[in-house]
């Protein structure tokens, strides 16, 4: 690698969720950045809802939450994620070159351990890396450079999930928020999985806005979402299912915004305000993606 390394540890392999992957024969590596606009440089989560922003696990849970004042204090973990986000915006190509360098190291490490490598590029962001070509690598995406590596991600951008040109080695799960129930239904009806955060415990089934009851699986067992489709046999194979998660962090456990589902009830958002809000989110999402794309091309 011709450029200087900015991060000795670019991907986390020792988070609580990443560690669980070894029991399933995988080395799980996750890239964490400063979510949404928390770094003060652009928006890494174009389709984030107010509830999602207020509770983001990349800022309000795990080691990032080890601060006295959750909203205003900065610790070394938060500093590192801010630095990585600034790196992405200041030098997108350099950022990706370094990601490739670290993934190569992870491939060797996984082989040495006798494990399969699974990489999550967006641990606390929602960047469409499949759209970004790496100039120093024959204008290939990170997914094209590592065709034998499995990538997984959660996203709130429905177009990413439904895209027919999605890389074969990228598995995407749509994340439910308090505002995107229509997108969730579209994803489920097209055979894609939807992650839902439940407050108390995971139900066996869950109906989004009183529609069809979808089977719920335990998403906290591991982060290897690509295994879900082959692991579970369902009578209606064309339907997706709910990936149930429990809230992470102090704020999420107390949440009443609707982001965290309580009593297994879905807020029925069919009023005019909700529909107008979703339209505004969609317009903002497209504007943010276009701005990011312009930045990548620059």
C-alpha positions in Angstrom: 0.0 0.0 0.0 1.6 3.3 -1.2 -0.2 5.6 1.3 0.4 6.0 5.0 -1.9 4.0 7.2 -4.2 6.1 9.3 -5.8 3.4 11.4 -4.0 0.4 12.9 -7.4 -1.1 13.6 -9.9 -0.1 10.9 -12.4 -2.9 11.5 -13.7 -4.1 14.9 -13.6 -7.9 15.5 -14.0 -7.8 19.2 -17.4 -6.2 19.7 -20.0 -8.3 21.6 -21.8 -9.2 18.4 -18.7 -9.8 16.3 -17.3 -12.3 18.9 -20.5 -14.4 18.6 -19.7 -15.1 14.9 -16.8 -17.5 15.8 -19.3 -20.0 17.1 -20.8 -20.1 13.6 -17.5 -20.5 11.8 -16.9 -16.9 10.9 -14.6 -14.0 11.6 -16.9 -11.0 11.7 -15.3 -7.6 11.0 -17.3 -4.3 11.4 -16.4 -0.8 10.4 -17.8 1.8 12.8 -17.9 5.5 11.9 -19.5 8.6 13.5 -23.2 8.2 12.6 -25.5 10.7 10.8 -24.0 14.2 11.2 -22.3 13.6 14.5 -18.8 14.3 13.0 -20.0 17.6 11.7 -19.2 16.6 8.1 -22.1 15.6 5.9 -24.6 12.9 6.5 -23.6 9.2 6.6 -27.2 8.0 7.2 -29.3 9.6 4.5 -32.6 7.8 5.5 -32.3 7.9 9.3 -35.4 8.8 11.2 -35.5 11.0 14.3 -35.7 7.9 16.5 -32.8 6.2 14.8 -30.6 9.3 15.1 -31.5 9.8 18.8 -30.7 6.1 19.7 -27.9 5.1 17.3 -25.9 2.2 18.7 -22.8 3.6 17.1 -22.9 6.6 19.4 -25.1 5.6 22.4 -24.2 2.0 23.1 -21.1 -0.1 23.6 -17.7 1.6 24.3 -18.9 4.8 22.6 -21.4 5.3 25.4 -18.8 5.2 28.2 -19.1 8.9 28.9 -20.7 10.9 31.7 -22.8 13.0 29.3 -24.2 10.9 26.4 -25.0 14.0 24.3 -21.9 16.1 24.7 -18.9 14.2 26.0 -16.3 12.7 23.7 -14.2 9.6 24.5 -11.4 7.9 22.5 -13.9 5.6 20.7 -16.0 8.6 19.6 -12.9 10.5 18.6 -11.7 7.6 16.5 -15.1 7.3 14.7 -15.1 11.1 14.0 -11.6 10.8 12.6 -12.6 8.0 10.3 -15.7 9.9 9.1 -13.5 13.0 8.3 -11.1 10.7 6.5 -14.0 9.4 4.4 -15.1 12.9 3.4 -11.7 14.4 3.0 -10.2 11.5 1.0 -12.8 9.0 0.0 -10.3 7.1 -2.3 -7.7 7.0 0.5 -10.3 5.7 2.9 -11.3 2.9 0.5 -7.7 2.0 -0.2 -7.1 1.6 3.5 -10.2 -0.5 3.8 -8.9 -2.8 1.1 -5.6 -3.1 2.9 -7.2 -4.1 6.1 -9.6 -6.5 4.4 -6.6 -8.3 2.8 -5.2 -8.7 6.3 -8.5 -10.0 7.6 -8.6 -12.6 4.8 -5.2 -13.9 5.9 -6.2 -13.9 9.5 -9.5 -15.8 8.8 -7.7 -18.4 6.8 -5.2 -18.9 9.5 -8.0 -19.4 12.0 -9.9 -21.7 9.7 -12.8 -19.3 9.6 -14.9 -17.6 6.9 -14.6 -13.9 6.7 -17.8 -11.7 7.0 -17.3 -7.9 6.6 -19.8 -5.3 7.6 -18.8 -1.9 6.0 -21.6 0.0 7.8 -21.6 -0.7 11.5 -23.1 2.7 12.3 -23.5 4.4 8.9 -25.5 3.8 5.8 -23.1 4.4 2.9 -23.9 2.7 -0.5 -20.3 1.4 -1.0 -21.5 -0.6 -4.0 -21.7 2.7 -5.8 -18.1 3.7 -5.2 -15.4 2.6 -7.5 -11.8 2.5 -6.2 -9.6 4.2 -8.7 -6.3 2.5 -7.6 -8.0 -0.9 -8.0 -9.0 -0.8 -11.7 -12.2 1.1 -10.7 -13.7 -1.9 -9.0 -15.8 -1.7 -5.9 -14.7 -3.3 -2.6 -17.2 -6.1 -3.3 -15.7 -6.8 -6.7 -12.2 -6.9 -5.3 -13.2 -9.6 -2.8 -15.7 -11.8 -4.6 -15.1 -14.7 -2.1 -15.7 -12.6 1.0 -19.2 -12.3 2.3 -20.4 -8.8 3.1 -23.5 -7.9 5.2 -25.2 -4.7 6.2 -28.3 -3.2 7.6 -29.8 -0.2 5.7 -32.8 2.1 5.7 -32.5 2.8 2.0 -35.0 0.5 0.3 -33.5 1.1 -3.1 -30.3 -0.6 -2.0 -32.2 -3.7 -0.8 -34.3 -4.0 -4.0 -31.6 -3.2 -6.5 -31.2 -5.9 -9.2 -27.6 -4.9 -9.6 -26.7 -5.5 -5.9 -23.4 -7.4 -5.6 -23.8 -11.1 -5.2 -21.7 -11.2 -2.1 -23.6 -8.4 -0.3 -26.5 -9.3 1.9 -28.7 -6.4 3.0 -31.3 -6.3 5.7 -33.7 -3.4 5.8 -34.0 -1.7 9.2 -37.4 -0.7 10.5 -37.8 2.8 12.1 -40.8 4.6 13.4 -41.4 6.1 10.0 -40.7 3.5 7.3 -43.4 0.8 7.7 -44.4 1.0 4.0 -40.8 0.3 3.0 -40.7 -2.6 5.5 -43.8 -4.2 3.9 -42.4 -3.8 0.4 -39.1 -5.5 1.5 -40.9 -8.3 3.2 -43.3 -8.9 0.4 -40.3 -9.2 -2.0 -38.5 -11.8 0.1 -36.1 -9.5 2.0 -35.6 -9.4 5.7 -36.4 -6.6 8.0 -34.7 -5.9 11.4 -37.0 -4.7 14.2 -36.0 -3.6 17.7 -38.4 -5.0 20.4 -38.4 -3.5 23.9 -38.9 -6.5 26.1 -38.6 -9.9 24.4 -38.9 -11.3 20.9 -42.3 -12.5 19.8 -42.7 -15.6 17.6 -44.5 -13.6 14.9 -45.0 -9.9 14.2 -47.4 -8.0 12.0 -46.3 -4.7 10.6 -49.3 -2.4 10.6 -51.8 -5.3 11.0 -50.7 -7.0 7.8 -49.5 -10.6 7.5 -47.8 -12.1 10.5 -44.1 -12.6 9.7 -41.9 -15.1 11.5 -39.4 -13.5 13.9 -35.9 -14.9 14.3 -33.3 -13.9 17.0 -30.9 -11.4 15.3 -28.9 -11.1 18.5 -27.4 -14.5 18.1 -24.9 -13.2 15.6 -24.5 -10.6 12.8 -24.3 -13.1 10.0 -27.5 -12.1 8.3 -26.6 -14.0 5.1 -27.1 -17.3 7.0 -30.7 -16.5 7.8 -32.2 -17.4 4.4 -30.6 -20.9 4.4 -31.1 -21.6 8.1 -34.8 -21.2 8.3 -37.5 -23.2 6.4 -40.7 -21.2 5.9 -43.9 -22.3 4.1 -44.0 -19.1 2.0 -40.5 -18.9 0.7 -41.1 -15.7 -1.2 -41.7 -13.8 2.0 -39.0 -12.3 4.1 -39.0 -12.4 7.9 -38.4 -10.2 10.9 -34.9 -10.2 12.4 -35.7 -9.4 16.0 -33.3 -7.4 18.1 -33.3 -6.1 21.6 -32.4 -2.4 22.4 -28.8 -1.6 22.9 -27.8 1.3 25.2 -29.5 3.2 28.0 -31.4 5.5 25.7 -32.8 2.8 23.5 -34.0 0.8 26.5 -36.1 3.8 27.6 -37.2 4.8 24.1 -40.9 5.8 23.5 -40.5 7.4 20.1 -41.8 4.4 18.3 -38.4 3.3 17.0 -38.3 0.5 19.7 -41.5 -1.6 19.5 -43.2 -1.9 22.9 -45.8 -4.6 23.8 -45.2 -5.9 20.2 -47.5 -3.3 18.8 -46.7 -1.4 15.7 -47.7 2.3 15.6 -50.2 2.5 12.8 -48.8 5.4 10.8 -51.4 6.0 8.1 -52.3 9.6 8.9 -51.5 12.5 6.7 -48.6 13.7 8.8 -46.9 10.3 8.6 -47.3 10.1 4.8 -46.0 13.7 4.3 -43.1 13.0 6.7 -42.1 9.9 4.6 -42.2 11.9 1.4 -39.9 14.5 2.9 -37.6 11.8 4.1 -37.5 10.2 0.6 -36.7 13.6 -1.0 -34.0 14.2 1.6 -32.6 10.7 1.1 -32.2 11.2 -2.6 -30.7 14.7 -2.2 -28.2 13.3 0.3 -27.3 10.3 -1.9 -26.8 12.7 -4.9 -24.5 14.9 -2.8 -22.5 11.9 -1.6 -22.2 10.6 -5.2 -20.9 14.0 -6.4 -18.3 13.8 -3.6 -17.2 10.4 -4.7 -16.8 11.5 -8.3 -14.8 14.6 -7.3 
